[in-house]
Amino acid sequence: MPPLSLDMRLDALLDGLARSDTAALARAISLVENQREGFERVLSAVHKRLGKRGTQRIGITGPPGAGKSTLTEQLVRAYREHGLKVAVIAVDPTSPFTGGALLGDRIRMESVSLDPGVFIRSMATRGAQGGLATTTEEVADVLDAFGFDRILIETVGVGQTELDVAATAETTVLVLVPESGDGIQTLKAGVMEIAELYVINKSDRPGADKLRQEIEVMLGIRKGNAFAHVPAHQGRPAPSNRPAGRQAVGPSDWESPVLTTVASKGEGIADLVTALDRHHDFLERTGKFAERRKRRLAARTRAVVNRAIRQWVWDETKAEELVARRLDDVSAGIRSPYDVAAEVLDQVRNGK
Amino acid sequence: MPPLSLDMRLDALLDGLARSDTAALARAISLVENQREGFERVLSAVHKRLGKRGTQRIGITGPPGAGKSTLTEQLVRAYREHGLKVAVIAVDPTSPFTGGALLGDRIRMESVSLDPGVFIRSMATRGAQGGLATTTEEVADVLDAFGFDRILIETVGVGQTELDVAATAETTVLVLVPESGDGIQTLKAGVMEIAELYVINKSDRPGADKLRQEIEVMLGIRKGNAFAHVPAHQGRPAPSNRPAGRQAVGPSDWESPVLTTVASKGEGIADLVTALDRHHDFLERTGKFAERRKRRLAARTRAVVNRAIRQWVWDETKAEELVARRLDDVSAGIRSPYDVAAEVLDQVRNGK
């Protein structure tokens, strides 16, 4: 019997997804993650099934050691108790020596990993050169179309790539620990401001209150008023009757709450679930959900175009050959990388 | 008088660089960082002046709060005492609200910032979409050609982007604090293994010895022998007469040392400088310096080609127009981003 053609295999895969076959799901994700032949066709089909249900994508980020995995595990349990299907994408920094995400799947979240309503997937940062956020979003699309109600995207590390990944979700949670106070001045620029929800985990340790105050002051400053402390609450639209002297924010603004949890004991998880639901409702009600989705799709389309062009240039034109031929000159300082790029561009323009 | 043409302005800029004019240096870096018209020409000229001297590029990375800025400041002072000219590139995570690096230049390293032998530059991660490592390397090239003897590249955060940036240097220093022990299991994969030098800063706090042991065990494991503890030393090529039972490593292997510092008091800085010099000598002596440079140039040339192609596609073809026209269909689920990418690629291939 001849091997199945690519088209036949992709059809079978799409059938499997439509039948809610978990094995097909795992295969589809691998195809997408590794950008193997036909992955765009699968994603195209997936795209047309999105946006029909109220799936919530939640990014969970924060420094190493903040307890993000434990918190994620507790969130999964809480959602399962509400009868929701939950997927977790765990994005690990890649080791140049051992490959980062290999171990992840096995050791993560043992308590929930046998539940058929839970799907856990680790992703390495290696490979998706400069495009990890895009790949993560594509994997989330597959899970979304498959019918998961909550998609948790957990990233390790607080760098730019990790923030970009977390920002593909419509709600981003920044998890800190009381000891994070030390680094908070450094974190301020950029890392802090991306979140719609702040969680101080391990809040039974000393310093939790102080850190919460610091974050609240920072959020006040961010809105242009150093005296506008944001009160601790579970997350709600900003009230319209604000005291005099505080900057007015309309009902279409979101005041990021600062929550405290002890994830290892399950403390504070119910409040976190409530705050996440409120943010989702807020986005839906104000039209920001559709707005945000549209903006993300525009960015994604551009990223997908760039990737397609890049693949074409290196795989189907003579760019690779030309670059290889010029490398000795570049090393010797006879030509620069910019001379070579101009040559390649010239070739590509002229259809070679 | 008519305004100067682009060519005349670039000529003036290159003349300024050749005359060691610091104002020209600042202008050249801005041109490169913002990829303004003509930046490739400047970088091409710069490229041809590189690799003649023994400039050392040192990446300094680690979690927020580890004291990297203070350590960098101390390193700058130490090098200045040796009569060396030092440049610092501080790469900050960008704030989506305030712009990350704006404040950086002013508050950083006050004690050394008035010294004419020191040049400090902050760079934001925003803007250099997926290409921050390339841009940082290009700015380092400009500083290298200008005549700085040491270029310190300090990154904030321990994410993938920050690692990529730090890895553009030939020597990468990972700065930790005793409290980092908590997160070390998480850091292991990827983040830990990139460094040629480990520094435990604030080592007068409890836990420094324990962390050093943990790192040493990890480095032993990495080499395939859990019992091969690497002794604390100042960094040296692996000795050839190793005791029985330890894995043999040739003289062409480098054993990453674990150093301790209290940067705020200047403690341990002299040892760090010695270790950095040894690593540089090691790279030169074993031919790894040239090898590494060649590999980086190959990667850079590819990155520069990708950037040039991307700019061409969006600025000079009808891609932007087509994507804009298709966005409503994409949002409505009628077309997918992949359908649009295929259309754009088709246009580009056919020279439109």
Interface residues (C-beta under 8 A of the other chain):
Chain A: E40 R41 L43 S44 H47 K48 R49 L50 G51 P63 P64 G65 D92 P93 T94 S95 P96 F97 T98 G100 A101 L103 T125 G130 G131 L132 V156 G157 V158 G159 Q160 T161 E162 L163 E179 S180 D182 G183 T186 L187 K188 A189 G190 V191 E193 I194 R222 R293 K294 L297 A298 R300 T301 R302 V304 V305 N306 R307 A308 I309 R310 W312 V313 A319 V323 R326 L327 V330 S331 G333 I334 S336 P337 Y338 D339 V340 A341 A342 V344 L345 V348 R349 G351
Chain B: E40 R41 L43 S44 H47 K48 R49 L50 G51 P63 P64 G65 A66 D92 P93 T94 S95 P96 F97 T98 G100 A101 L103 T125 G130 G131 L132 V156 G157 V158 G159 Q160 T161 E162 L163 E179 D182 G183 T186 L187 K188 A189 G190 V191 E193 I194 R222 R293 K294 L297 A298 R300 T301 R302 V304 V305 N306 R307 A308 I309 R310 W312 V313 A319 V323 R326 L327 V330 S331 G333 I334 S336 P337 Y338 D339 V340 A341 A342 V344 L345 V348 R349 G351
